[in-house]
Structures are given as structure tokens and as C-alpha cells.
Amino acid sequence: MYLVLVNKIPYFKYSKKKVHYERNDSNDGAIIFIHGSGEYSFVWEPQLKNLDIDMDLIAIDLPSHGKSDKFEKLNLNIYVEAVQKLIDELEIKRVVLCGHSLGGAVAQQFYFDHPERVVGLILCSTGAKLRVLPVILENTLHNFDTFLNNIPVGAFYRKTKEEIKGAYVEEVSKIEPQVVHKDFKICDNFDVMDKVDSIDVPCLILVGNADKLTPVKYSKFFKDKIENSILKVIENAGHSVMLEKPKHVNKAIKNFIQKKIQNT
């Protein structure tokens, strides 16, 4: 297991396969951004490019996503271990995990497995329990084009710009259908509702007010259960809030890091 640069693209080795990540160097700890189902690090581009904060900004492509190698087996533990290997390889001491949807499940599970390694959590459009509509599981398995066609309605606020929706669908279409299906199965089986109140690091909770997949009530559950938490409901945004309202998301993250992480 080691860091390599292939065509100046950063990878690390996990189970003899390459896992890709994007990095914007700084110096005081790191925020690791973890994408959701059927996504890869592209969803965090507005944060990697524009978040003005004195920390490393790193976005991982989970196994079988984006520029990472294909893995024969995928499950939540493998995703958690991939994040762990990344932290180990880069020797990051102060880690904030920022997860979107499935990535939020990965972030939570990582915290429960390794609480001593995490100084903060950012839970974006996610939940402590992530049941998935049967039609999504069916379409990702048997009718992938239908799944893709339904994304603009399900994952975005209705007035979000069409070019944002279209670009997102184009990128998701690059992920193999069986991988997307597995991602949603992992979500469907995820349930840590009985553990959330044990989270004792600062936590920022982000959600769009029009999120249909992980509605606001999921985020309010976090707020009620996590003592040291901040809930930010962002108006005119759906499930893909970091793409729909990047300035609002970046401002919330910056304020959280400066007040809750760097000043402690």
C-alpha cells in the first residue's frame, strides 16, 4: 500500500487496487469529502475549487467509482476501510469527514469504528437510516436509463438550472449500473439510529429544504440527538445541495470549521 502518481493523478493502493482522490493542499488538518451513490469526486468540485479555508481539501473516489479501480466486492466496510487507508497514507492527524448521502453513511460508520481519529463531521443530505424506494432499486438493476431519466426530478430542486442537472446525470451515467445498485443497497441496509446520540465531536448538518431523498426530518433527527451540532437548512435546494447552492454550502462549512474545529 503506497501513494503513486499516474499521469500526475493521485492514487493510493488498497487491496492491490488503485483508489483515486482529488486534493487541494493546505496545512492545518484535512476535510475528506465522500460522495454519494452512483457519484464520484466530481460532486465536490465547487468545494475543492472555491472553499477558502486553511485545511487540506480531499475528495475520494470510492472503490469502483470515478478514476478508482474496479473492486469485485463492495460493501460499507470496504468504503470505510478505503477512507481509513487514505488517512493513513497521507498521515492526516486532524480529520473532518464530510459525506453526502451514502457518503454520510460512510462518515458515520467511520466515526463509530474510529472515533479517536475524527475531530468533526459534516453530514450533508444524509440520514442515520437510509431506506431506499423500491423503484430506485428496481431501476438501477433492470432499467438504468429510466433511473437516469428520473434523477433531475428526484435529486434536485425543481428550479435548479437544467445545465447543473444535465451535467450531473452525464457523470452518474459513467458509473456501472451494478455499482450504483450496490450503493443503494448499502444505503437501504444502513441503520445507526440507536448510535447517533453517542457522537461527541462537532457536527454540521446540511440539507436542502426540498430534498426528496433524505428529507429535512432526517437532518432534524441528527440535530435532536447530537449535542454539539449545527443544522443548516438551505433554501431552494434538493438532495444535491452542494452542487445546487455551492456558495451557501461553502459558507456554512467555513463558518463551522473556523468556529468549531480551528478555535478549539
N, C-alpha and C positions, 0 to 999 in steps of 0.2 A: 504494500500500500504506500503510494507516494504521489507527490504532485508532479504533473507533467504539463508541458505546453505543446500543443499540437496546432501548428499554424497560428501561434500566439493565442490560442484558445485555452483557458484554464480548465484542467480536469484533475480529479484525484481517482485513485484506484480503490474499488470496493468489490470484493468477491471476484477479483481478476477482470473486472469490467470498469470502463471509464464512466465517471459521473461528472457532468458539466456544471459549472456555476459561473455567474457574472459577478464582477467585483468592482467597487468604486472605493479606492483606498482612502483611509483617513488614519486616525491613530488612537482613539480612546474607546476600545471595545468595538463590538460589531452588532449590527442588526442583520439577522439572516431572514430573508423573505422566502416563504414557502408557498408555492402556487396551489391551486385547487384542482379538481377533477378535470381531466382532459386538457389541462393547460400546461404551460412551462414558463420559464422565467420572463417571457415577453410581457406578461401582465404587470410586472413590476417596473417596466421601463420608465414610467413617469416619476417613480420614486428614486430609482438609481440615478437618473439624469438630473433631477431637479430638487431633491430633498437636501436642503442646506443645513447640514448638521455635522458635528465633529466626531463621527464614528465611521468605521468601515460599513459599507452597504453591500451586502452579498445576497444574490438570488440564486438558489439552487434549481437545477433541472432534476427532479426526482427520477429514479431509475425508470427506464423505458419512455422518458419524456424528453422533448426537445433534442438537444445535442448529446444527451447521455446515451450510453449503450442500452441495448435491449436486455432485459432480465427475464429468465424463464419463469420465475416465481415472483409474485408481487403480493405484499400484504402490508398492514400498518407497521409491523415491527421492522420490516425491511426499509420502509421510508424513514422511520425514526433512526435506525442504525446508519442510514446514509447521511443524515444530518449530523449524527454523532461523529462519524468519520471525517466529515468536512471540518467540524470544530477542532478535532484532534490534529488534523493535518495542518491547519492554519494556526494552531496553538493559540486559539482565542480564549482569553481569560474572562472577559465580561460579555455575556451573550444576551441579547434581546431577540426573542423569536417572534416573528410576525407572520401569521398564517391566514390565508384566505380559504374559507370553506373547508375542503379536505385538508388543506394546509393548516387550518386551525386545529383540526383533529390531531395532526402530526405534532404540532406545537404543544398541545395539551398533554399528549401521551409522553412526549419527550420530557416535559416538566415532571410528570408523575414518576417517570423512570429515573430522572437525573435532576432532582430539584436543586442540588448544590451547584449546578453548572449554569443556571439561568438567573439573570438579575431582573428580568422583566418580560412580560408577554403583551403582544398586540394581537387581539383576536378580531379578525376582520370578516364580516359576513359569514359567521360560523355558528356552531352551537355545541352544547355538551352532549346532545343526542342529535343524530343527523339522518333521520329516516328519509328515504328517497321514494318519490312517487313511482308506483309500478310501471307506469307508461315510460318513464325515463329508462328504467332497467330493461324493459322490453325493446325499446327503440335502439338503445346502444348495442344490444345484442343482435337484433334482427333487421332493424330499419334505420341505419345510421344516417342516411340522408334526411329522413324525417326528423331525427334528433337535431341535426344541424339546422334545419329549417325552423325549428321551434326555439332555437337559442335566443334570437332577438326579442321574442316575447317573454321568455322565462327568465332570462339573466340580466335584463336591462329595464330601466325606467322607460316608459313609452315615448318620452320626448327626447331621449338621448339621441345624439346625432347618428344618422344612418352609417356614416363612414366609420364611426367607432364600432358599431355593431358588426358591420361587414368585415372589418379588419380582424376582429376577434374571432368570428366564425371561420375565416380563412386560416387562421393559425390553429384553431382547435381541429380543423379538418386534417391537419398534418399528423395528428396522434392516431395510432392504430385503434380501430373500434374496440378490440378486445381489451386494450389497456384502459380506455375510457370506461368501459363497462366494469372492469375490475375496480377502478377508482370509486365508482358509485356504489359498488357492492361493499367496499371498505367503509364508505360513509354510512350505508344502511345498517351496518353491524356495529357502528360506533355508539357507545353509550357510557359516559362517565359522570352522569348527573349526580351520583352519590359521592363523587370525589371533589367536585368543584370547590366546595367550601374549604378545602384544605390548601388551596392556592394562596400563598402568603408573600408573593412578590408583586410589585406594582403591575397593574394590568390596564391597558387601554382597550376599550371595546368599541369597534367601529361597525356601523351598519347603515345602509341606505333606508330611508323611510318607506320606499316602495319595493323592498326586497321580497320577492315571492318564494324564493327557495329556502332562505333562512330568515324568516320574518323577525321583526323587531322584538317580539316576545322572547325569542331565543337569547338575544343580547340582554334584555332586561333580567332574564334569569341569572346570567353572569353577574350583572350589577348587584342583584339581591344577595348573591352567595359569596362573592369575592369582596372582602372588606376593603382592601386597598385598590379600588378600581374606579375608572372614569368611563362613563358611557357617552359616546358622541353619535347622535343620530343625524345623518346628513340628508338634507332635503333634496328632492328631485333626483334621487339615485336609486338604483336597484341592486341586484346581487353583485354586480361588477363595479362597486363603488370606487375602487382605486383607479379605474380607467375612466369612469364617468365624471368624477369630481376629484381629479388628482390634486388640485390646489388645496381643497378642503382637507383631504386626507393627509397631505404633506404638512399642513399647518398643525393639524391635530397631533401627528407623530412628533413633530419638532417640539411642540409645547410639552408633550408627555415626557420625552427624553430629557429635556432641559430641566424640568421641574421635579420629575420623579426618579430619574436614573442618575444624571450627572451631578445633581446637587445633593446626593445622599452619600 
